[in-house]
Amino acid sequence: MQDTGFTERNRREIIAIATAHFADKGFAGARVDEIAAATATSKRMIYYHFGSKEGLYRAVLTEAYRGIRSAELEAGLDQLSPLAALERLAALTFDYHFQHPELVRLVMDENMRHGPHVALVGEARNELVLPKTAALIERGVADGSFRAGIDAIDLHMTISALAFHFVANRYTFGAIFGVDVTSAAAAAQRREQIVAIVRAYCEAV
């Protein structure tokens, strides 16, 4: 029986709350009944519209990856000089990870379980982003600002790793080194360092 009371607002609310639960407890620990209890819908409605716990989780992953992919695609990199575009790409990647720690936790949990769902999430793939990164590298090499031999996947991995690590290890670093890496000041300092590292990696000598 079709439930005509389900709206896009209901869907967004469920995904937002499910994101918090999956990010906090992981796929194994999150419970659909707890997610339903925190929403204006029911467990039955969640299963009807998402199919299963796995379906809900994939919807959460889809939205999480859609956010960062949209930020990358809308960065306007082709309107900037290669070096300026590279710096913007590194900075926005760092900013997105810092502002969305739930993405980091979801990716960590997915990796711990050997990535059973991410391959089914189209937004997680880089068919649109990597060509733009490759085009940026080509422009930089052509105008002499980038060194030759930079691989688009390697560059993407380097930028992602630097941004990801700062969020993924914030609590262990805080406990071990006695520093607050959750503050805006710490983030600004690390952001500047990452932009400089990425620029030094690509810049022609």
C-alpha positions in Angstrom: 0.0 0.0 0.0 1.5 3.3 -1.0 2.1 5.8 1.8 1.2 9.2 0.3 2.1 11.0 3.6 5.8 10.7 2.9 7.4 13.9 1.7 10.8 15.1 0.6 11.0 16.9 3.9 10.5 13.5 5.6 13.2 12.0 3.5 15.7 14.7 4.3 14.9 14.5 8.0 15.4 10.7 8.0 18.7 10.9 6.1 20.0 13.7 8.4 19.2 11.7 11.5 20.4 8.4 10.1 23.7 10.1 9.1 24.2 11.1 12.7 23.4 7.6 13.9 25.6 5.8 11.4 28.5 8.2 11.8 28.3 7.8 15.6 27.7 4.1 16.0 28.8 2.7 12.6 26.6 0.5 10.4 26.6 -2.4 12.8 25.7 -0.3 15.8 23.0 1.9 14.4 19.4 0.8 14.9 16.6 1.6 12.5 14.1 1.7 15.3 16.2 4.3 17.1 16.5 6.4 13.9 12.7 6.1 13.4 12.1 7.2 17.0 14.1 10.4 16.4 12.1 11.3 13.3 8.5 12.3 12.6 8.1 9.0 10.7 7.9 5.3 11.6 10.2 2.3 11.2 7.7 0.8 8.8 7.8 4.0 6.7 11.6 3.9 6.6 11.6 0.3 5.4 8.9 1.0 2.9 10.8 3.9 1.3 14.4 2.8 1.7 13.9 -1.0 1.5 16.2 -2.1 4.3 18.8 -0.9 6.7 21.3 -1.3 3.9 19.2 0.8 1.6 19.0 3.6 4.2 22.8 3.4 4.8 23.4 3.7 1.0 21.1 6.8 0.9 23.2 8.3 3.7 26.5 7.6 1.9 25.0 9.0 -1.3 24.2 12.3 0.4 27.5 12.4 2.2 29.5 12.0 -1.0 27.2 14.2 -3.0 28.1 17.1 -0.8 31.8 16.9 -1.3 31.5 16.1 -5.0 29.3 19.2 -5.5 31.8 21.3 -3.7 34.6 20.1 -5.9 32.6 20.5 -9.1 31.3 24.0 -8.2 34.7 25.3 -7.2 35.2 27.2 -10.5 38.7 25.9 -10.9 38.8 26.4 -14.6 38.3 30.2 -14.1 41.5 30.5 -12.0 45.2 30.2 -12.9 46.5 26.7 -12.3 48.3 27.5 -9.0 45.3 29.5 -7.7 42.9 26.7 -8.7 45.2 24.1 -7.0 45.2 26.1 -3.8 41.4 26.5 -3.9 40.9 22.8 -4.4 43.2 21.9 -1.5 41.5 24.5 0.8 37.9 23.6 0.0 38.7 19.9 0.5 40.1 20.6 3.9 37.2 22.9 4.8 34.6 20.3 3.7 36.2 17.6 5.8 36.6 19.9 8.8 33.0 21.1 8.6 31.6 17.6 7.9 33.2 15.2 10.3 30.3 12.8 9.8 31.7 12.1 6.3 35.0 11.1 7.8 33.4 8.8 10.3 31.2 7.2 7.6 34.2 6.6 5.3 36.2 5.2 8.2 33.4 2.7 9.1 33.0 1.7 5.5 36.7 1.0 5.2 36.7 -1.0 8.4 34.0 -3.2 6.8 36.0 -3.5 3.5 33.8 -1.1 1.5 30.7 -3.3 0.9 28.4 -0.4 0.0 30.5 2.4 -1.4 30.9 0.7 -4.8 27.1 1.0 -5.2 27.1 4.8 -4.5 27.5 6.6 -7.8 28.3 9.9 -6.1 31.3 8.3 -4.5 33.0 7.8 -7.8 35.3 10.3 -9.5 34.3 10.2 -13.1 33.4 13.9 -13.0 35.9 15.2 -10.6 39.1 13.4 -11.9 38.8 14.8 -15.4 38.7 18.3 -13.9 41.8 17.6 -11.8 43.5 16.1 -14.8 42.6 19.3 -16.8 44.0 21.4 -14.1 47.3 19.5 -14.1 47.5 19.8 -17.9 46.9 23.6 -17.7 49.6 23.9 -15.1 52.1 21.9 -17.0 51.3 23.8 -20.2 51.9 27.2 -18.6 55.0 26.1 -16.8 53.7 26.5 -13.2 53.4 22.7 -12.6 56.1 20.1 -12.9 55.5 17.3 -15.3 54.5 13.8 -14.2 51.7 14.5 -11.7 49.0 11.9 -11.7 45.4 13.1 -11.1 44.5 10.1 -8.8 47.7 10.6 -6.8 47.0 14.3 -6.4 43.4 13.6 -5.4 44.6 11.0 -2.9 47.2 13.3 -1.4 44.8 16.2 -0.9 42.1 13.9 0.5 44.6 12.2 2.9 45.9 15.4 4.3 42.3 16.8 4.9 41.0 13.4 6.2 43.8 12.8 8.7 43.2 16.1 10.5 39.6 15.1 11.3 40.0 11.4 11.7 42.7 11.7 14.3 41.6 14.8 16.2 40.8 12.9 19.5 44.0 10.8 19.5 46.2 13.8 18.7 44.4 15.8 21.3 45.0 13.1 24.0 48.6 12.3 23.0 50.0 15.7 22.3 47.7 17.9 24.4 46.6 20.1 21.5 43.0 21.1 20.5 42.7 20.3 16.8 39.0 21.0 16.9 39.4 24.8 17.2 39.0 27.2 14.4 42.5 28.5 15.0 44.0 25.0 14.7 42.0 24.4 11.5 43.2 27.6 9.9 46.8 26.9 10.7 46.6 23.3 9.3 44.6 24.5 6.3 47.4 26.9 5.4 50.0 24.2 5.8 48.1 21.7 3.6 47.7 24.3 0.9 51.5 25.0 1.0 52.3 21.2 1.0 50.1 20.6 -2.1 51.5 23.6 -3.9 55.1 22.5 -3.2 54.3 19.0 -4.5 53.0 20.3 -7.8 54.9 23.5 -8.5 57.6 23.6 -11.0 61.1 24.2 -9.6 
